[in-house]
Amino acid sequence: MDKLLLVSPSKDSLSGLASALTKDGDVDLSWAESGSEALERVSESAFDLVVTDETLEDMTGLELAGKLLSVNPMINCASVSSVSSEKFHAVSEGLGLMAQLPIRPGEKDAEKLLQDLRHIKGSLSGA
């Protein structure tokens, strides 16, 4: 089972992604409303993937990604971002993000995220 944490001040903005992820049936989905709540949750429990909205109540999604590295440097993270892929790459370099997601990600984004996550997990386990 893949354990995912979605971080957004509004569940509505990631609802399409959440709905598509839970269709898989092998996903345990949790929510956090702020970066500080997400950091607390990640320090208390292991997650396979954290997906962060572009802007949170207390920081940006990219700021959260950077802070997650200090809690768990091996954590997989994806972030919603409205900037071009070139700019996203430049501003997120070194944060270890596995994906940039569009505003209001949906089913295709969920499928790709799960595929990539499972590929990474398989590579790490030697499968």
N, C-alpha and C positions, 0 to 999 in steps of 0.2 A: 504494500500500500504506500502510495506517495503522500507525504504530509506537507501541505502547502499553507502558507500564511499570506493572505491578501491584506494590504495596508492601504486604507483610504478613509478620509473623513466622511465620505458618503458612499454607502454600499451601492448606490445607484450607478455610479460611474464605472464600477467593475462588475456590475450584475450580469452582463452578457458573458463575460469571461467566466465568472463563477458558475453560471448555469451550464455552460459548455464543459467546464472542468468536472463538474459533479456527474455529468452524463456518463463519464467513463466508468464509474462504479468502483474504481480502485484508487480513489482520491479522498483523503481526509482533509477537509477545508476548514480553516479557521480565519477569523477576522481580527484586525486591530485598527483603531481609528487614528492613532498618532504614531509618530516615530518612536517616542519614548515607550509607549505601550508595546510596540513591536520589539524593541530592544529587550524589554523585560521578558516578553514571551519567548524570544529566541534564547535568552540566557537560562531560562527554566526548562525548555524542552527543545528537542532536535526537530528541525524542519528540513525537508529536502529542497524547498524552494520558497523564497519570499518574493512576492510581486508587489511593487509599490506604485501608488498613484504618483503623478507628477508633483503635486503639491499636497502636503499634509498640514495638520493643524500647527505643528511646531517646527517643521523643517521641510526641505524639499526631498523628493524621492532619492535624488542622487546623494544628498547629505546622509540620508539614512543608509544607503548602500555603503558609504564609506565607514559609517559607525558600526555597521554589521560586521565588517572585516575585523574589528577589534574584539568582537564577541566570539566570532567563529570565522577564521580566514578561509575556510573551505565551503562556506555557505553559497548556494546558488541563488542568484538574484536577477530579477528582470524589472525594468522600470518603464512606466508610461512616460512618453515624452513627445512634445509637439514640434521639437526642432528637427532639422534635417538630419539624416543619418550621419553625414560627415561631421556636423557640429556635435552631435550626440557622442560620436566616437572620440572626438577631441576632449570634450568635457568629462567624459566618463572613463577615460583611459586610466588604468591602474585600479579600478574599482571591481574588476572581475565580473562585470555584468554579462549574463549569457544572452540577453535580448533587450532590444528596444521595442516597446509595444506602442501602438497608435492610441490616440484618445479613443475611449470606449472600445477596447479590444473585444473581440467576439470569438465565434466558434473556430475559425481557421487559426486564429492566434493561439487558442487553447490547445488545439491539436498539435501545432508546431512546438509549443512550449513543452507539452508532455513528451513528445517524441524526442526532443533535444535533452530533456531532463533524464529520461530513461536511457538514452545513449550514454550520457555522462556517468550515470550511476552504474551502468553495465561495464563501462571502461574502468571505473575505479575498483569494481569488485572482481575484475578479471574475467567477467562473463562474456 
